[in-house]
Amino acid sequence: MSVFDPRDILTDELVERIRSRAAAVDAGNVFPDEDLDELRDAGYLRALVPSDRGGLGLSLAEVSLLQQRLAEAAPATALAVNMHLVWTGVAKVMQDRGIDDLRFVQEGAAAGEVFAFGISEAGNDLVLFGSDTEAAPQPDGSYAFTGTKIFTSLGPVWTQLGLHGLDTTSPDAPQMVYAFVGRDERVVTRDDWDTLGMRGTQSRTTELHGATAPADRVVRRVAPGPNPDPIVFGIFSVFEILLASVYTGIARRALDLAVETAQKRRSKKTGRSYAQDPDIRWRIAEMALAYDALPPQLAAIAGDVDHRADHGARWFSLLSGIKHRATATAKRIVDDAMLVAGGSSYFASNELSRLYRDVLAGAFHPSDPESAHATVASAWLGPIEQ
């Protein structure tokens, strides 16, 4: 059995072109259109689509490796594309379990559609388990969505928005409704993305003014609250794994830059390279020890999703745990890389300066540190007594 090599898709030449544009994308606070065009040409947007539906037929574990490699070159590009990959990944997870409700996502991705992730809402810490967006049922089986979604990555370029809302009027209400809407006059994308880091994602606020999902794009209705429904598991598993992959890629790039800098810098005091300094060596060793734990964990848990392992009630703690460890570890590694590089890393022109800002975004994605700890505590200690 051949071993998957992400360089077969993300060639060294493609990675370097993407890396060469990242600084300008960040400085200009623009979307990386050239990156998206080249990734589309390479088949990246259909990586998780089965080969018999026009895709590359890759596993979640294989795409995790791709996302790590892409994030080493341009974290914002990787995070933006991540949201498209989440939906194609959810389609795969559900299809693998005998549910083909998202076939249109797979076929759309193969045809060039770009899918965005419209779940986050300001102040909604229920995330998948609740929504402030109104989902109003229509006589023809469609749904009209009214509300505001935040952090909608791929803001300028998406063609289909996967989202959720709350149906409070149907006979079986309340029901969480998962569906997809296209761009039209009922969807307003604000040009409001001006952030500390991850600027290229262009994760703009999206206003929904009765945006309609046709009946055949209403894919799931589930009860609010914690729910074992396959779409909830699909979103949670793919989102957490691919998100962790992006931040693991950032950690690797910061480690590589720290090594490179330590080998180049020379001490005026000793005349030797900083790579010979015991304190620098210890710091880089700590970074490497932390980083080395992440890729095997990602491979293992992504493989478990691919092979339909049964972790029962522990699944959510395992998934939130890998996301938390990856983002927290990446932050520590970038912090240490800045110290190894010294004052030069403080300049905006230094790649580490951009990584330092980009890695901060990890704390804002679900599951946040508080949610991750609460989930893991409940898995090991049981729920808090009422």
Secondary structure, DSSP 8 states (H G I E B T S, - for coil): -----GGGTS-HHHHHHHHHHHHHHHHHT---HHHHHHHHHTTGGGTTS-GGGTS----HHHHHHHHHHHHHH-HHHHHHHHHHHHHHHHHHHHHHTT--TTHHHHHHHHTT--EEEE---TT-TTGGG--SSEEEE-TTS-EEEEEEEEEETTTTT-SEEEEEEEE-SSTT-SEEEEEEEE-STTEEE------SS-GGG--EEEEEEEEEE-GGGEEEEE-SSS---HHHHHHHHHHHHHHHHHHHHHHHHHHHHHHHHHHH-B-TTTSSBGGG-HHHHHHHHHHHHHHHTHHHHHHHHHHHHHTT---GGGHHHHHHHHHHHHHHHHHHHHHHHHHHHGGGGGSTTSHHHHHHHHHGGGGGSSS-HHHHHHHHHHHHH-----
